[in-house]
Amino acid sequence: MNDLNSLLMPEDVTDQFDAGEMKQNQGLAIATCILFFIPMVTKNNSDYLKFLSNQSLTLLVLSIVVFIVSKIVGIIPIIGGLVGKLLGLCVLALLAWLIIDTVTGKARKLPIIGHINIMDFFAK
């Protein structure tokens, strides 16, 4: 298992992708941060877009889990609502992180959840 430092400090994988490909696909990359299926619909075989698609899909799954946990914990007065809102802000911060990295031309794995590769589950 990863130690705490490697989970919180994202791994920069920018050098694994072609800089020209990243620049050429920047518009699609920004859209992929929000809609993970863009590379599949456009049939774009860019490794960079596949990476972003995986990060975005992982964030979507986290959002669903946070929503469910928030609803369950939300039955506790005051504390439940605060916990739900805090978790929601964390997900929003991760989405902002992903979009800012994409706009600035960086490819870093998201903190805590970036090491998860959901696309491997669909490839099998």
N, C-alpha and C positions, 0 to 999 in steps of 0.2 A: 504494500500500500504506500501511497505517496506520503511524505512527511508534510507537516502543516505549511512550511515555507514554500514548498513547490506547489501546493494547492492555491495559496493566496497570491503568489507572484506568477503571473502568466508567462508562459513560454512564448518567446518571439520566434515565429516560424516564417517570417517574411522572406528569408533567403532561400526557402524551399520552392518559391514560385518565381516564374519569369516576370521581371519588372515590366516588360512591354505588354505582356498578357494582362497584368494587373491594371495597368493604365488604360488599355483598350477596353476592358470590361468593367470599368469603374461604375458606370451607370447601372448596369445589371447587378453589380456587387452591392450597391446601396439598396436596390430593390430586394435583393436576396436576403438582406439582414432582416427584413420584415416579412417577406413571403418566401419561405424556404424552398418552395417547389419551382422557382423561376428557372434554374438551370435544367430541370427536367422538361419543362414546357418548351423552352427555347432550343432544346437539344444541344446545348453548349457543353462541350466536354472539357471545359477549363478546370484544372485542378484547384485553382484558387476559388472559383465559384462553388465547387464541390465542398471545399473546406468551409466556406461561409455558410453554405446550405446546411452542413452538419451542425455548425455552431448555432444557427438560427433554429433548427429543429430541436436541438437539445434545450434551448431557451424556451421554446414553446411547450415542451414536455414539463419543464420546471414550472412554467406558468400555470399549467393545469394542476400540478401537484400542489402548488402554493394556494390556488383557488380552493381546492378541496380541503386542505389543512385549515385555511382561513375560515371556511364555513363550519368546520367541526369545532375549532377553538373559539369561534365567534359566539358560541352559546354561553361562554363565560362572560359575565358583565364586565365592562370597561377594559379589562386586560385582554380579553379575546379580540376586541375590535382593534386595540393598539397593536397586538401581535400581527393581525391580518394586514393592517396598513403598513407596518414595518416590512413584512415579507414582500408585499406588493412593491414598495419603494426599492427594495433590493433587486427585484426582477427588472424594474424600470431602469435602474442604474446599470445593470448588465447589458440591457438593450442599448442604452446610450453609449456605453463603452464600445460595443461592437460597431455601432454606426460611426462613431468618432474615429476608431481605428481604420475603418474602411475608407472614410473620406480622406484621411491623412495618408493613405497608401501603406498602412502597416497591416500585418497579419499576426495577431497575437491570440493565443487561446484565452478563452474567458476564465477568470478566476473561479476556482472551486469546481465548475462543471465542464471546463474546456477540454479536459482529458477524455471525456466520454465520447465515443464514436458510435453514434446511433446508426449511421449509414451502413456499418458492418452488419447489423442485424437484418437489414433489408437486402443486402447483397447475397445472403445465403439462401 
